[in-house]
Each structure stands twice: as C-alpha cells, then as structure tokens.
Amino acid sequence: MLTDGGLKSIIVFLGTLTAAANKAIQVINTRENRHYEVDTFSEADLMINITSHQLVPKHYVLSDKEKKTC
C-alpha cells in the first residue's frame, strides 16, 4: 500500500521466519529507511479472532459520565 510516508507491506508467514528474513525486515524497518514499512504476522496468530475470545470482556461504549471519570 502506498501512503504519503512511503510503502507499507504486510507479510503473512506459515511456521516461523528464518533469521535471515528477520534481519532483512529489521533493516527495512530502520529509522533511516522511512520509505518502507513491513509488518509480519504468523498465520497461526491470525486464525483466532481475539475480540471474540471467551476471556476478553464484553466491549461497550462509555457514557459521557464514564468518560469523565477515566
């Protein structure tokens, strides 16, 4: 995806990334290189919708009174 700041990419991988792949992604994501940004996700991490997990409390919109107390 091309944005104002540069190119953003997402990599979904099966299993684990090799050390060489991890190092290459770290080099791409350095502060000096602001033209590219790469995010990586394991396929296993994306198989579960964490917002619908039984241990996640129900989400609701705060009232104005609740917002002021936070």
N, CA, C and O atoms as a CHARMM CRD file, in Angstrom:
* protein
*
  280
    1    1 MET  N      0.84800  -1.16600   0.00000 PROA 1      0.00000
    2    1 MET  CA     0.00000   0.00000   0.00000 PROA 1      0.00000
    3    1 MET  C      0.89600   1.23200   0.00000 PROA 1      0.00000
    4    1 MET  O      1.81400   1.33600   0.81300 PROA 1      0.00000
    5    2 LEU  N      0.64000   2.13500  -0.88100 PROA 2      0.00000
    6    2 LEU  CA     1.41100   3.35900  -0.97400 PROA 2      0.00000
    7    2 LEU  C      0.71200   4.44100  -0.17400 PROA 2      0.00000
    8    2 LEU  O     -0.45700   4.73600  -0.42000 PROA 2      0.00000
    9    3 THR  N      1.41600   5.03900   0.78500 PROA 3      0.00000
   10    3 THR  CA     0.86900   6.12100   1.59800 PROA 3      0.00000
   11    3 THR  C      1.73800   7.35800   1.41300 PROA 3      0.00000
   12    3 THR  O      2.72100   7.33700   0.67200 PROA 3      0.00000
   13    4 ASP  N      1.36400   8.43400   2.09500 PROA 4      0.00000
   14    4 ASP  CA     2.14000   9.66900   1.99300 PROA 4      0.00000
   15    4 ASP  C      3.57700   9.46900   2.46100 PROA 4      0.00000
   16    4 ASP  O      4.50800  10.06000   1.91300 PROA 4      0.00000
   17    5 GLY  N      3.74800   8.62500   3.48900 PROA 5      0.00000
   18    5 GLY  CA     5.07700   8.40300   4.04200 PROA 5      0.00000
   19    5 GLY  C      5.90200   7.39500   3.27500 PROA 5      0.00000
   20    5 GLY  O      7.12100   7.35700   3.43800 PROA 5      0.00000
   21    6 GLY  N      5.28300   6.57800   2.44500 PROA 6      0.00000
   22    6 GLY  CA     6.02900   5.56900   1.70900 PROA 6      0.00000
   23    6 GLY  C      5.20400   4.32200   1.48600 PROA 6      0.00000
   24    6 GLY  O      3.97400   4.37100   1.46100 PROA 6      0.00000
   25    7 LEU  N      5.88300   3.21300   1.32500 PROA 7      0.00000
   26    7 LEU  CA     5.24900   1.93900   1.00800 PROA 7      0.00000
   27    7 LEU  C      5.09500   1.10500   2.27200 PROA 7      0.00000
   28    7 LEU  O      6.06200   0.90700   3.00700 PROA 7      0.00000
   29    8 LYS  N      3.88000   0.61200   2.53100 PROA 8      0.00000
   30    8 LYS  CA     3.61700  -0.26600   3.67100 PROA 8      0.00000
   31    8 LYS  C      3.24900  -1.64300   3.14600 PROA 8      0.00000
   32    8 LYS  O      2.47700  -1.77200   2.19600 PROA 8      0.00000
   33    9 SER  N      3.81400  -2.67800   3.77900 PROA 9      0.00000
   34    9 SER  CA     3.56900  -4.04800   3.34600 PROA 9      0.00000
   35    9 SER  C      3.24400  -4.92600   4.54400 PROA 9      0.00000
   36    9 SER  O      3.67000  -4.65300   5.66600 PROA 9      0.00000
   37   10 ILE  N      2.48200  -5.98600   4.28600 PROA 10     0.00000
   38   10 ILE  CA     2.16000  -6.98600   5.30000 PROA 10     0.00000
   39   10 ILE  C      2.60800  -8.33400   4.75700 PROA 10     0.00000
   40   10 ILE  O      2.31200  -8.68700   3.61500 PROA 10     0.00000
   41   11 ILE  N      3.32700  -9.08300   5.59000 PROA 11     0.00000
   42   11 ILE  CA     3.75400 -10.42400   5.23200 PROA 11     0.00000
   43   11 ILE  C      3.11500 -11.39100   6.21500 PROA 11     0.00000
   44   11 ILE  O      3.28800 -11.26000   7.42600 PROA 11     0.00000
   45   12 VAL  N      2.37600 -12.36200   5.69100 PROA 12     0.00000
   46   12 VAL  CA     1.80800 -13.43000   6.49900 PROA 12     0.00000
   47   12 VAL  C      2.60100 -14.68600   6.18500 PROA 12     0.00000
   48   12 VAL  O      2.71800 -15.08700   5.02700 PROA 12     0.00000
   49   13 PHE  N      3.15300 -15.31200   7.24200 PROA 13     0.00000
   50   13 PHE  CA     4.01000 -16.46700   7.01300 PROA 13     0.00000
   51   13 PHE  C      3.49100 -17.68900   7.75800 PROA 13     0.00000
   52   13 PHE  O      2.80900 -17.57300   8.77600 PROA 13     0.00000
   53   14 LEU  N      3.82200 -18.83900   7.24000 PROA 14     0.00000
   54   14 LEU  CA     3.46200 -20.12200   7.83500 PROA 14     0.00000
   55   14 LEU  C      4.66300 -20.62400   8.61800 PROA 14     0.00000
   56   14 LEU  O      5.77000 -20.65700   8.08000 PROA 14     0.00000
   57   15 GLY  N      4.47800 -21.01300   9.85900 PROA 15     0.00000
   58   15 GLY  CA     5.59000 -21.50900  10.67100 PROA 15     0.00000
   59   15 GLY  C      6.34300 -20.36400  11.30400 PROA 15     0.00000
   60   15 GLY  O      5.75000 -19.51600  11.97100 PROA 15     0.00000
   61   16 THR  N      7.64800 -20.33300  11.09900 PROA 16     0.00000
   62   16 THR  CA     8.47900 -19.27000  11.66900 PROA 16     0.00000
   63   16 THR  C      9.32900 -18.63300  10.57000 PROA 16     0.00000
   64   16 THR  O      9.61200 -19.25000   9.54300 PROA 16     0.00000
   65   17 LEU  N      9.72500 -17.39500  10.81100 PROA 17     0.00000
   66   17 LEU  CA    10.62200 -16.70900   9.88100 PROA 17     0.00000
   67   17 LEU  C     12.05000 -17.15500  10.13600 PROA 17     0.00000
   68   17 LEU  O     12.42800 -17.42300  11.27600 PROA 17     0.00000
   69   18 THR  N     12.82300 -17.23300   9.10600 PROA 18     0.00000
   70   18 THR  CA    14.23700 -17.56000   9.27600 PROA 18     0.00000
   71   18 THR  C     14.96000 -16.34500   9.84600 PROA 18     0.00000
   72   18 THR  O     14.45700 -15.22300   9.78800 PROA 18     0.00000
   73   19 ALA  N     16.13100 -16.58400  10.39000 PROA 19     0.00000
   74   19 ALA  CA    16.93200 -15.49500  10.94500 PROA 19     0.00000
   75   19 ALA  C     17.28000 -14.47400   9.86200 PROA 19     0.00000
   76   19 ALA  O     17.29800 -13.27100  10.12200 PROA 19     0.00000
   77   20 ALA  N     17.55100 -14.94900   8.66600 PROA 20     0.00000
   78   20 ALA  CA    17.89100 -14.04400   7.55900 PROA 20     0.00000
   79   20 ALA  C     16.69700 -13.15900   7.18500 PROA 20     0.00000
   80   20 ALA  O     16.85800 -11.96800   6.91900 PROA 20     0.00000
   81   21 ALA  N     15.50500 -13.74900   7.16800 PROA 21     0.00000
   82   21 ALA  CA    14.30400 -12.97400   6.85000 PROA 21     0.00000
   83   21 ALA  C     14.03200 -11.94000   7.93600 PROA 21     0.00000
   84   21 ALA  O     13.68700 -10.79700   7.63600 PROA 21     0.00000
   85   22 ASN  N     14.18700 -12.33900   9.19800 PROA 22     0.00000
   86   22 ASN  CA    14.00500 -11.39800  10.30900 PROA 22     0.00000
   87   22 ASN  C     14.97800 -10.22900  10.20200 PROA 22     0.00000
   88   22 ASN  O     14.59200  -9.07600  10.39100 PROA 22     0.00000
   89   23 LYS  N     16.22200 -10.52400   9.90400 PROA 23     0.00000
   90   23 LYS  CA    17.25000  -9.48200   9.78000 PROA 23     0.00000
   91   23 LYS  C     16.92600  -8.53700   8.62000 PROA 23     0.00000
   92   23 LYS  O     17.08000  -7.32300   8.74800 PROA 23     0.00000
   93   24 ALA  N     16.48300  -9.08500   7.50000 PROA 24     0.00000
   94   24 ALA  CA    16.13800  -8.25400   6.34400 PROA 24     0.00000
   95   24 ALA  C     14.97700  -7.32100   6.66800 PROA 24     0.00000
   96   24 ALA  O     14.98800  -6.15900   6.26200 PROA 24     0.00000
   97   25 ILE  N     13.98200  -7.81100   7.38800 PROA 25     0.00000
   98   25 ILE  CA    12.83600  -6.97600   7.75800 PROA 25     0.00000
   99   25 ILE  C     13.26000  -5.89500   8.74000 PROA 25     0.00000
  100   25 ILE  O     12.78400  -4.76300   8.65700 PROA 25     0.00000
  101   26 GLN  N     14.15400  -6.23100   9.67200 PROA 26     0.00000
  102   26 GLN  CA    14.67100  -5.22300  10.60200 PROA 26     0.00000
  103   26 GLN  C     15.41200  -4.11400   9.86700 PROA 26     0.00000
  104   26 GLN  O     15.28500  -2.94000  10.21600 PROA 26     0.00000
  105   27 VAL  N     16.17800  -4.48100   8.85900 PROA 27     0.00000
  106   27 VAL  CA    16.91200  -3.48800   8.06600 PROA 27     0.00000
  107   27 VAL  C     15.93100  -2.58200   7.32100 PROA 27     0.00000
  108   27 VAL  O     16.12700  -1.36800   7.26000 PROA 27     0.00000
  109   28 ILE  N     14.89000  -3.16600   6.76300 PROA 28     0.00000
  110   28 ILE  CA    13.88200  -2.38000   6.04200 PROA 28     0.00000
  111   28 ILE  C     13.18000  -1.40400   6.98300 PROA 28     0.00000
  112   28 ILE  O     12.87800  -0.27300   6.60100 PROA 28     0.00000
  113   29 ASN  N     12.92100  -1.85000   8.22300 PROA 29     0.00000
  114   29 ASN  CA    12.17000  -1.02300   9.17400 PROA 29     0.00000
  115   29 ASN  C     13.04000  -0.08800  10.00900 PROA 29     0.00000
  116   29 ASN  O     12.57200   0.42600  11.02500 PROA 29     0.00000
  117   30 THR  N     14.27900   0.14600   9.61700 PROA 30     0.00000
  118   30 THR  CA    15.14900   1.04100  10.38400 PROA 30     0.00000
  119   30 THR  C     14.66000   2.47900  10.30100 PROA 30     0.00000
  120   30 THR  O     13.91500   2.84700   9.39300 PROA 30     0.00000
  121   31 ARG  N     15.08300   3.27100  11.24700 PROA 31     0.00000
  122   31 ARG  CA    14.68300   4.69000  11.27600 PROA 31     0.00000
  123   31 ARG  C     15.20200   5.46200  10.07700 PROA 31     0.00000
  124   31 ARG  O     14.56400   6.40600   9.61200 PROA 31     0.00000
  125   32 GLU  N     16.35100   5.06200   9.58500 PROA 32     0.00000
  126   32 GLU  CA    16.92600   5.76300   8.44000 PROA 32     0.00000
  127   32 GLU  C     16.12800   5.50600   7.16600 PROA 32     0.00000
  128   32 GLU  O     16.13300   6.32800   6.24900 PROA 32     0.00000
  129   33 ASN  N     15.45400   4.38300   7.11000 PROA 33     0.00000
  130   33 ASN  CA    14.72300   3.99100   5.91100 PROA 33     0.00000
  131   33 ASN  C     13.22600   4.23300   6.14100 PROA 33     0.00000
  132   33 ASN  O     12.50000   3.29800   6.47900 PROA 33     0.00000
  133   34 ARG  N     12.76800   5.44000   5.96600 PROA 34     0.00000
  134   34 ARG  CA    11.37000   5.77800   6.22800 PROA 34     0.00000
  135   34 ARG  C     10.48500   5.60600   4.99800 PROA 34     0.00000
  136   34 ARG  O      9.30400   5.95100   5.04200 PROA 34     0.00000
  137   35 HSD  N     11.02600   5.08400   3.91100 PROA 35     0.00000
  138   35 HSD  CA    10.23000   4.91200   2.69700 PROA 35     0.00000
  139   35 HSD  C      9.44500   3.60600   2.69400 PROA 35     0.00000
  140   35 HSD  O      8.46900   3.46200   1.95800 PROA 35     0.00000
  141   36 TYR  N      9.87900   2.64900   3.52300 PROA 36     0.00000
  142   36 TYR  CA     9.23800   1.33900   3.54700 PROA 36     0.00000
  143   36 TYR  C      8.91400   0.93200   4.98100 PROA 36     0.00000
  144   36 TYR  O      9.65600   1.25500   5.90900 PROA 36     0.00000
  145   37 GLU  N      7.80500   0.22200   5.15400 PROA 37     0.00000
  146   37 GLU  CA     7.44700  -0.33700   6.45300 PROA 37     0.00000
  147   37 GLU  C      6.82500  -1.71400   6.21700 PROA 37     0.00000
  148   37 GLU  O      5.87700  -1.85000   5.44400 PROA 37     0.00000
  149   38 VAL  N      7.36500  -2.72700   6.88600 PROA 38     0.00000
  150   38 VAL  CA     6.89100  -4.09600   6.71300 PROA 38     0.00000
  151   38 VAL  C      6.40800  -4.62800   8.06100 PROA 38     0.00000
  152   38 VAL  O      7.14400  -4.58900   9.04700 PROA 38     0.00000
  153   39 ASP  N      5.17800  -5.12400   8.10100 PROA 39     0.00000
  154   39 ASP  CA     4.62900  -5.78700   9.27700 PROA 39     0.00000
  155   39 ASP  C      4.51900  -7.26900   8.96900 PROA 39     0.00000
  156   39 ASP  O      4.14200  -7.65400   7.86200 PROA 39     0.00000
  157   40 THR  N      4.85100  -8.10500   9.95400 PROA 40     0.00000
  158   40 THR  CA     4.78700  -9.54900   9.74600 PROA 40     0.00000
  159   40 THR  C      3.81700 -10.17800  10.73900 PROA 40     0.00000
  160   40 THR  O      3.72700  -9.75700  11.89200 PROA 40     0.00000
  161   41 PHE  N      3.09800 -11.18600  10.27500 PROA 41     0.00000
  162   41 PHE  CA     2.14400 -11.91500  11.10300 PROA 41     0.00000
  163   41 PHE  C      2.25600 -13.39700  10.78900 PROA 41     0.00000
  164   41 PHE  O      2.35000 -13.79500   9.62800 PROA 41     0.00000
  165   42 SER  N      2.24700 -14.19800  11.82500 PROA 42     0.00000
  166   42 SER  CA     2.19500 -15.64400  11.65200 PROA 42     0.00000
  167   42 SER  C      0.77000 -16.04300  11.30100 PROA 42     0.00000
  168   42 SER  O     -0.18100 -15.48100  11.84300 PROA 42     0.00000
  169   43 GLU  N      0.61400 -16.99500  10.41000 PROA 43     0.00000
  170   43 GLU  CA    -0.72000 -17.45500  10.03000 PROA 43     0.00000
  171   43 GLU  C     -1.47500 -17.96100  11.25400 PROA 43     0.00000
  172   43 GLU  O     -2.68100 -17.74500  11.37200 PROA 43     0.00000
  173   44 ALA  N     -0.77900 -18.62900  12.15800 PROA 44     0.00000
  174   44 ALA  CA    -1.40800 -19.16600  13.37000 PROA 44     0.00000
  175   44 ALA  C     -1.97400 -18.04100  14.24100 PROA 44     0.00000
  176   44 ALA  O     -3.02400 -18.20900  14.86100 PROA 44     0.00000
  177   45 ASP  N     -1.28800 -16.89900  14.29200 PROA 45     0.00000
  178   45 ASP  CA    -1.76900 -15.77000  15.08200 PROA 45     0.00000
  179   45 ASP  C     -3.04900 -15.17400  14.51800 PROA 45     0.00000
  180   45 ASP  O     -3.83900 -14.58300  15.25400 PROA 45     0.00000
  181   46 LEU  N     -3.25300 -15.32500  13.22800 PROA 46     0.00000
  182   46 LEU  CA    -4.42100 -14.73100  12.57900 PROA 46     0.00000
  183   46 LEU  C     -5.61900 -15.67700  12.52100 PROA 46     0.00000
  184   46 LEU  O     -6.68400 -15.29100  12.03900 PROA 46     0.00000
  185   47 MET  N     -5.46100 -16.90100  13.00100 PROA 47     0.00000
  186   47 MET  CA    -6.53400 -17.88100  12.93200 PROA 47     0.00000
  187   47 MET  C     -7.60900 -17.66000  14.00000 PROA 47     0.00000
  188   47 MET  O     -8.71100 -18.19400  13.87800 PROA 47     0.00000
  189   48 ILE  N     -7.30500 -16.88400  15.04000 PROA 48     0.00000
  190   48 ILE  CA    -8.23600 -16.65600  16.14900 PROA 48     0.00000
  191   48 ILE  C     -8.61600 -15.18700  16.18400 PROA 48     0.00000
  192   48 ILE  O     -7.75200 -14.31100  16.14000 PROA 48     0.00000
  193   49 ASN  N     -9.91800 -14.92100  16.26400 PROA 49     0.00000
  194   49 ASN  CA   -10.39500 -13.54600  16.42800 PROA 49     0.00000
  195   49 ASN  C    -10.35200 -13.23500  17.91600 PROA 49     0.00000
  196   49 ASN  O    -11.23600 -13.64900  18.66600 PROA 49     0.00000
  197   50 ILE  N     -9.32800 -12.50800  18.34500 PROA 50     0.00000
  198   50 ILE  CA    -9.10000 -12.27000  19.76200 PROA 50     0.00000
  199   50 ILE  C    -10.22600 -11.46100  20.39900 PROA 50     0.00000
  200   50 ILE  O    -10.44600 -11.56700  21.60600 PROA 50     0.00000
  201   51 THR  N    -10.93600 -10.66300  19.62600 PROA 51     0.00000
  202   51 THR  CA   -12.02000  -9.85800  20.21000 PROA 51     0.00000
  203   51 THR  C    -13.23400 -10.70000  20.57000 PROA 51     0.00000
  204   51 THR  O    -14.06300 -10.26500  21.37000 PROA 51     0.00000
  205   52 SER  N    -13.35800 -11.88900  20.00300 PROA 52     0.00000
  206   52 SER  CA   -14.49500 -12.74100  20.34800 PROA 52     0.00000
  207   52 SER  C    -14.07700 -13.90700  21.24500 PROA 52     0.00000
  208   52 SER  O    -14.85000 -14.84900  21.41500 PROA 52     0.00000
  209   53 HSD  N    -12.88900 -13.86600  21.81500 PROA 53     0.00000
  210   53 HSD  CA   -12.40700 -14.91100  22.70300 PROA 53     0.00000
  211   53 HSD  C    -13.17400 -14.85500  24.01800 PROA 53     0.00000
  212   53 HSD  O    -13.56300 -13.77300  24.45800 PROA 53     0.00000
  213   54 GLN  N    -13.39800 -16.00400  24.65300 PROA 54     0.00000
  214   54 GLN  CA   -14.20400 -16.05400  25.86600 PROA 54     0.00000
  215   54 GLN  C    -13.57200 -15.32800  27.04400 PROA 54     0.00000
  216   54 GLN  O    -14.29100 -14.93400  27.96200 PROA 54     0.00000
  217   55 LEU  N    -12.26700 -15.13600  27.05600 PROA 55     0.00000
  218   55 LEU  CA   -11.60700 -14.45600  28.16400 PROA 55     0.00000
  219   55 LEU  C    -11.55000 -12.93700  27.98900 PROA 55     0.00000
  220   55 LEU  O    -11.14100 -12.22700  28.90900 PROA 55     0.00000
  221   56 VAL  N    -11.94900 -12.43600  26.83500 PROA 56     0.00000
  222   56 VAL  CA   -11.97000 -10.99700  26.59100 PROA 56     0.00000
  223   56 VAL  C    -13.31200 -10.46000  27.07800 PROA 56     0.00000
  224   56 VAL  O    -14.35600 -10.96300  26.66500 PROA 56     0.00000
  225   57 PRO  N    -13.30800  -9.43600  27.95700 PROA 57     0.00000
  226   57 PRO  CA   -14.57800  -8.91100  28.45100 PROA 57     0.00000
  227   57 PRO  C    -15.38300  -8.25200  27.33600 PROA 57     0.00000
  228   57 PRO  O    -14.82500  -7.82200  26.32800 PROA 57     0.00000
  229   58 LYS  N    -16.68100  -8.17900  27.52400 PROA 58     0.00000
  230   58 LYS  CA   -17.56500  -7.55500  26.53800 PROA 58     0.00000
  231   58 LYS  C    -17.21000  -6.07800  26.41000 PROA 58     0.00000
  232   58 LYS  O    -17.00600  -5.39500  27.41300 PROA 58     0.00000
  233   59 HSD  N    -17.13800  -5.59500  25.18900 PROA 59     0.00000
  234   59 HSD  CA   -16.82400  -4.19400  24.92500 PROA 59     0.00000
  235   59 HSD  C    -18.11300  -3.39300  24.80100 PROA 59     0.00000
  236   59 HSD  O    -19.10000  -3.87900  24.24700 PROA 59     0.00000
  237   60 TYR  N    -18.10500  -2.18600  25.30800 PROA 60     0.00000
  238   60 TYR  CA   -19.25800  -1.30800  25.19000 PROA 60     0.00000
  239   60 TYR  C    -18.79200   0.13900  25.14000 PROA 60     0.00000
  240   60 TYR  O    -17.67800   0.46200  25.55100 PROA 60     0.00000
  241   61 VAL  N    -19.65900   1.00100  24.63100 PROA 61     0.00000
  242   61 VAL  CA   -19.33900   2.42700  24.50800 PROA 61     0.00000
  243   61 VAL  C    -19.54500   3.08900  25.86200 PROA 61     0.00000
  244   61 VAL  O    -20.56900   2.88800  26.51500 PROA 61     0.00000
  245   62 LEU  N    -18.55700   3.88200  26.27700 PROA 62     0.00000
  246   62 LEU  CA   -18.65500   4.58000  27.55000 PROA 62     0.00000
  247   62 LEU  C    -19.63700   5.74100  27.45900 PROA 62     0.00000
  248   62 LEU  O    -19.73600   6.40900  26.42900 PROA 62     0.00000
  249   63 SER  N    -20.35600   5.96900  28.54300 PROA 63     0.00000
  250   63 SER  CA   -21.23800   7.13200  28.61900 PROA 63     0.00000
  251   63 SER  C    -20.37200   8.36400  28.87400 PROA 63     0.00000
  252   63 SER  O    -19.19000   8.23200  29.19300 PROA 63     0.00000
  253   64 ASP  N    -20.94200   9.55200  28.73700 PROA 64     0.00000
  254   64 ASP  CA   -20.17400  10.78100  28.99600 PROA 64     0.00000
  255   64 ASP  C    -19.68300  10.82200  30.42800 PROA 64     0.00000
  256   64 ASP  O    -18.57100  11.28300  30.68300 PROA 64     0.00000
  257   65 LYS  N    -20.48700  10.35000  31.36900 PROA 65     0.00000
  258   65 LYS  CA   -20.10200  10.34100  32.78100 PROA 65     0.00000
  259   65 LYS  C    -18.91200   9.40800  32.99700 PROA 65     0.00000
  260   65 LYS  O    -17.98400   9.75200  33.72800 PROA 65     0.00000
  261   66 GLU  N    -18.92900   8.22200  32.36500 PROA 66     0.00000
  262   66 GLU  CA   -17.84000   7.28200  32.49200 PROA 66     0.00000
  263   66 GLU  C    -16.56400   7.82800  31.85400 PROA 66     0.00000
  264   66 GLU  O    -15.46800   7.58100  32.35700 PROA 66     0.00000
  265   67 LYS  N    -16.69400   8.55700  30.76800 PROA 67     0.00000
  266   67 LYS  CA   -15.53700   9.13700  30.09300 PROA 67     0.00000
  267   67 LYS  C    -14.83800  10.15000  30.99700 PROA 67     0.00000
  268   67 LYS  O    -13.61000  10.22500  31.01700 PROA 67     0.00000
  269   68 LYS  N    -15.62600  10.93400  31.74700 PROA 68     0.00000
  270   68 LYS  CA   -15.06200  11.97700  32.60500 PROA 68     0.00000
  271   68 LYS  C    -14.31500  11.37500  33.78900 PROA 68     0.00000
  272   68 LYS  O    -13.35600  11.97700  34.27100 PROA 68     0.00000
  273   69 THR  N    -14.72200  10.21500  34.26600 PROA 69     0.00000
  274   69 THR  CA   -14.06000   9.61000  35.42500 PROA 69     0.00000
  275   69 THR  C    -12.77800   8.88800  35.05000 PROA 69     0.00000
  276   69 THR  O    -11.97300   8.57900  35.92800 PROA 69     0.00000
  277   70 CYS  N    -12.56800   8.61400  33.77600 PROA 70     0.00000
  278   70 CYS  CA   -11.35600   7.88400  33.35300 PROA 70     0.00000
  279   70 CYS  C    -10.16500   8.77400  33.22400 PROA 70     0.00000
  280   70 CYS  O     -9.08000   8.30800  32.87900 PROA 70     0.00000
